[in-house]
Amino acid sequence: MTKIDIVADSRARFARFDLSRVPSPCFVVDAAQIERNCRILAEVAEASGAQIFLALKAFSMPAVAPIIREHLSGTAASGIHEARLGRGEFGGHVATFNAGFKAAELEQVLRLSDHVIFNSLSQLDRFRPLIAAAQARGEGAEIGLRINPEHSEGWTDRYDPAAPCSRLGMPVSKIRAGDLAGVDGLHMHTLCEQGFAPLERTWAAVAPVIGPWLDGMKWLNLGGGHHITMPDYDRAGLIALIHRIRDAYGVEVYLEPGEAVALQSAILVGEVLDLTENGVPLAISDISATCHMPDVIEAPYRPDLLGETEDAPAVRLGGPSCLAGDVIGDFRPAVPFQVGDRFAFLDQAHYSMVKTNTFNGVPLPAIALWDSRTDELTLLREFGYDDFRMRLG
């Protein structure tokens, strides 16, 4: 199966879903696909001996926590709120990294987490007394340091933690063995939606440097950005690499994918509000790129429209906000849009759901959980004025 095939499978599954069954806009998450992805990750974990965590920064939906708990070892958090969510809802191991901890929050993070990863040696040294006090109380987590391998495999600087002048991770050239006293493990996150080959090259570049440091440490966290559940991902290569690392250095190996857990598992349902023209046909919808799919503008990327065909006339689809750039893209719906029509974008679970906002007072999408195997549908949450009002005090 290729990337095209997995998109075709997603189209086929969601083509069976009646878009009028949910309010608009609405995220509809397929529990069956979440489970399929998690099974693949669990198979990799079993075959390699690695522990695999869900990166909550990409997908943090409590309603699917039972599925995550059944198949994965825990969660990777990016701060106190995600650490609380991981501990309280998802269970298992909690690994927390933040580029800049606050002292008051760090005390709680150390209680909530199994290991806490610092972004710099200066921050680690500043908080050593707090860490020691927590450990004396029996509350301290294992301590990690995020490293920058100074080997770039990124396809764009915005999503490349190893790009020049990156603020993420301690450059390995600036670390000395004596700096790592009290450090239980190293963390490196350098990939974004990538296959195995970039990881293999990164490891080949950094292993000669950090290999000696791993002697006596407990773990190595290879971070996220691994497209493990894509059909063309070299899972055999990943499993072999993990075995080599574990055998050579005697450390546990952790992975913390986000997108791989939620890949092709959700649609965002919208409605056409108006049709007009200004040089090109225009459609205004209740889905806003800037409010509901900000990566469309930030990445940028063009989402896949359910039911699109190459032969139909193009229409430029945008949101209801006053931002001139609130444009999702040009699309060719198989059936020409009419006011009131429902439509949906594919693959909207990861990074869309967690990034939604209420700019311009645009309502947040509802959230529904669907099971494509049984057609069971549960409307989990609808958002209203109070959700907008409470944010700004």
KOLMARMI-303030 format. One record per residue (C-alpha): x, y, z; residue number from 1. Coordinates in steps of 0.25 Angstrom, whole numbers. Layout:
       x       y       z    nr
       X       Y       Z   NUM
...
This chain:
       x       y       z    nr
       0       0       0     1
       5      14      -4     2
       2      28       2     3
      -8      29     -10     4
     -15      16      -5     5
     -16      20       9     6
     -23      33       5     7
     -32      25      -4     8
     -35      16       8     9
     -38      29      16    10
     -47      34       5    11
     -55      21       4    12
     -57      20      19    13
     -62      34      21    14
     -70      34       8    15
     -79      25      15    16
     -82      35      26    17
     -94      44      25    18
     -88      58      27    19
    -102      63      32    20
    -101      54      44    21
     -93      64      51    22
     -94      79      53    23
     -85      88      45    24
     -73      90      46    25
     -69      77      53    26
     -57      68      55    27
     -61      54      53    28
     -51      44      58    29
     -51      29      53    30
     -48      21      66    31
     -45       9      56    32
     -34      16      49    33
     -28      21      62    34
     -28       6      67    35
     -21       2      54    36
     -10      12      55    37
      -8       8      70    38
      -7      -7      66    39
       4      -4      56    40
      12       4      67    41
       9      -7      77    42
      15     -18      67    43
      27      -9      65    44
      29      -7      80    45
      28     -22      83    46
      37     -26      72    47
      48     -16      76    48
      47     -15      91    49
      44       0      90    50
      34       8      97    51
      25      16      89    52
      17      29      94    53
       7      37      88    54
      12      52      86    55
       0      59      92    56
       4      72      85    57
      -1      66      72    58
     -13      59      77    59
     -19      59      91    60
     -33      54      90    61
     -37      48     104    62
     -49      40      97    63
     -39      31      91    64
     -30      29     103    65
     -35      15     105    66
     -30      11      91    67
     -16      18      94    68
     -15      11     108    69
     -18      -2     102    70
      -7      -1      91    71
       4       9      95    72
      13      11     107    73
       9      25     111    74
       9      39     106    75
      20      50     103    76
      16      64     109    77
      21      78     105    78
      18      84     118    79
       9      84     131    80
      -5      83     125    81
      -1      72     115    82
       6      65     127    83
      -7      66     135    84
     -15      61     123    85
      -5      49     121    86
      -5      45     135    87
     -20      47     138    88
     -26      42     125    89
     -16      33     117    90
      -8      26     128    91
       5      19     126    92
      18      26     125    93
      18      41     124    94
      31      48     118    95
      31      63     119    96
      39      73     111    97
      38      88     111    98
      48      98     105    99
      46     107     117   100
      41     102     130   101
      36     111     141   102
      40     107     155   103
      26     107     161   104
      21      98     149   105
      33      89     149   106
      30      84     164   107
      17      79     159   108
      23      73     146   109
      33      65     154   110
      22      59     162   111
      14      56     149   112
      25      51     140   113
      33      38     140   114
      44      46     133   115
      46      61     130   116
      55      66     119   117
      62      79     120   118
      65      88     107   119
      79      93     112   120
      90      91     122   121
      88     104     128   122
      73     101     131   123
      77      88     137   124
      88      94     145   125
      78     105     150   126
      68      95     155   127
      77      84     161   128
      73      88     175   129
      59      87     172   130
      61      74     165   131
      69      69     177   132
      58      73     187   133
      47      66     179   134
      56      53     178   135
      58      54     194   136
      43      54     195   137
      41      42     186   138
      35      51     175   139
      46      53     166   140
      45      48     152   141
      57      43     144   142
      64      54     137   143
      68      56     122   144
      75      66     113   145
      70      69      99   146
      82      69      90   147
      83      76      76   148
      91      66      67   149
      95      77      58   150
      91      69      46   151
      79      74      39   152
      69      65      31   153
      58      75      31   154
      50      79      19   155
      47      93      24   156
      54     101      34   157
      40     104      42   158
      39      89      45   159
      54      86      46   160
      59      86      61   161
      73      84      55   162
      73      96      46   163
      84     106      48   164
      82     115      61   165
      71     106      66   166
      66     108      80   167
      63      94      82   168
      73      85      89   169
      87      86      94   170
      97      85      82   171
     105      73      84   172
     118      81      81   173
     115      89      93   174
     114      77     103   175
     125      71     111   176
     123      58     118   177
     125      64     131   178
     113      73     128   179
     104      61     129   180
     105      57     144   181
      91      53     149   182
      85      52     135   183
      78      38     133   184
      75      39     118   185
      77      47     105   186
      66      52      96   187
      67      56      81   188
      55      61      73   189
      59      64      59   190
      49      59      49   191
      35      64      44   192
      26      54      36   193
      38      46      31   194
      42      32      28   195
      53      23      34   196
      64      28      25   197
      66      42      31   198
      66      35      45   199
      77      25      41   200
      86      36      35   201
      84      45      47   202
      88      33      57   203
     100      30      48   204
     104      45      49   205
     102      46      64   206
     105      32      70   207
     120      34      70   208
     118      47      79   209
     108      42      89   210
     111      27      89   211
     121      29     100   212
     111      38     108   213
     101      27     108   214
     109      18     116   215
     103      17     130   216
      90      24     125   217
      76      18     126   218
      70      22     113   219
      70      29      99   220
      58      36      94   221
      58      37      79   222
      46      47      79   223
      35      48      69   224
      33      52      54   225
      34      37      50   226
      23      33      40   227
      23      19      45   228
       9      16      41   229
      10      20      27   230
      10       7      18   231
      23      11      12   232
      31      13      25   233
      43       4      27   234
      38      -2      40   235
      48     -14      39   236
      59      -4      38   237
      54       4      50   238
      53      -9      58   239
      67     -13      54   240
      73       0      58   241
      66       0      72   242
      72     -14      74   243
      86      -9      71   244
      84       3      80   245
      79      -5      92   246
      90     -16      90   247
     101      -6      88   248
      98       3      99   249
      89      -4     109   250
      79       7     109   251
      64       6     107   252
      59      13      95   253
      47      22      94   254
      39      27      82   255
      28      38      83   256
      21      39      70   257
       8      48      69   258
       3      48      55   259
       6      34      53   260
      -5      31      64   261
     -15      39      57   262
     -12      38      42   263
     -24      38      33   264
     -33      36      45   265
     -42      49      44   266
     -50      58      35   267
     -54      73      38   268
     -68      75      33   269
     -72      88      28   270
     -84      96      21   271
     -84     105       9   272
     -90     119      14   273
     -89     127       1   274
     -84     126     -13   275
     -79     138     -21   276
     -68     142     -31   277
     -57     152     -32   278
     -48     147     -43   279
     -50     133     -39   280
     -62     125     -33   281
     -62     127     -18   282
     -69     119      -7   283
     -70     124       7   284
     -71     113      18   285
     -72     112      33   286
     -58     105      33   287
     -47     115      35   288
     -33     112      31   289
     -27     122      42   290
     -37     117      53   291
     -39     102      50   292
     -27      98      41   293
     -16     108      44   294
      -5      99      38   295
     -12     102      24   296
      -6     116      26   297
       6     113      35   298
      12     100      28   299
       6     103      18   300
      -1      91      12   301
     -14      88       4   302
     -23      78      10   303
     -30      67       3   304
     -45      70       0   305
     -54      58       1   306
     -61      56     -12   307
     -51      64     -21   308
     -49      61     -36   309
     -39      66     -46   310
     -49      69     -56   311
     -58      78     -49   312
     -57      94     -49   313
     -49     100     -38   314
     -55     108     -27   315
     -47     116     -16   316
     -51     112      -3   317
     -49     121       9   318
     -54     124      23   319
     -64     134      30   320
     -53     142      37   321
     -49     156      33   322
     -34     151      31   323
     -32     153      16   324
     -23     141      16   325
     -33     132      22   326
     -33     124       9   327
     -33     108      10   328
     -29     106      -5   329
     -35     104     -19   330
     -43      91     -20   331
     -51      83     -30   332
     -63      77     -24   333
     -69      66     -32   334
     -83      72     -30   335
     -83      88     -31   336
     -85      94     -18   337
     -98     100     -14   338
    -101     109      -2   339
    -104      99      10   340
     -96      88       4   341
     -88      80      14   342
     -73      76      10   343
     -61      70      18   344
     -46      71      18   345
     -38      58      21   346
     -27      55      31   347
     -31      66      41   348
     -28      59      54   349
     -14      63      57   350
     -10      77      59   351
     -23      83      54   352
     -31      79      67   353
     -21      84      76   354
     -18      97      69   355
     -32     102      68   356
     -35     116      73   357
     -46     126      73   358
     -41     138      66   359
     -52     147      61   360
     -61     140      70   361
     -62     129      60   362
     -68     117      67   363
     -60     105      70   364
     -63      92      63   365
     -71      81      70   366
     -65      68      73   367
     -71      54      69   368
     -65      40      71   369
     -69      30      60   370
     -66      16      58   371
     -65      12      43   372
     -67      -3      46   373
     -80      -1      53   374
     -85      12      49   375
     -87      16      63   376
     -86      31      65   377
     -85      39      78   378
     -85      54      78   379
     -75      58      89   380
     -75      73      90   381
     -81      85      84   382
     -75      99      87   383
     -83     112      89   384
     -82     126      94   385
     -77     123     108   386
     -65     116     102   387
     -61     129      94   388
     -65     138     106   389
     -57     131     117   390
     -43     131     109   391
     -40     146     111   392
     -45     149     126   393
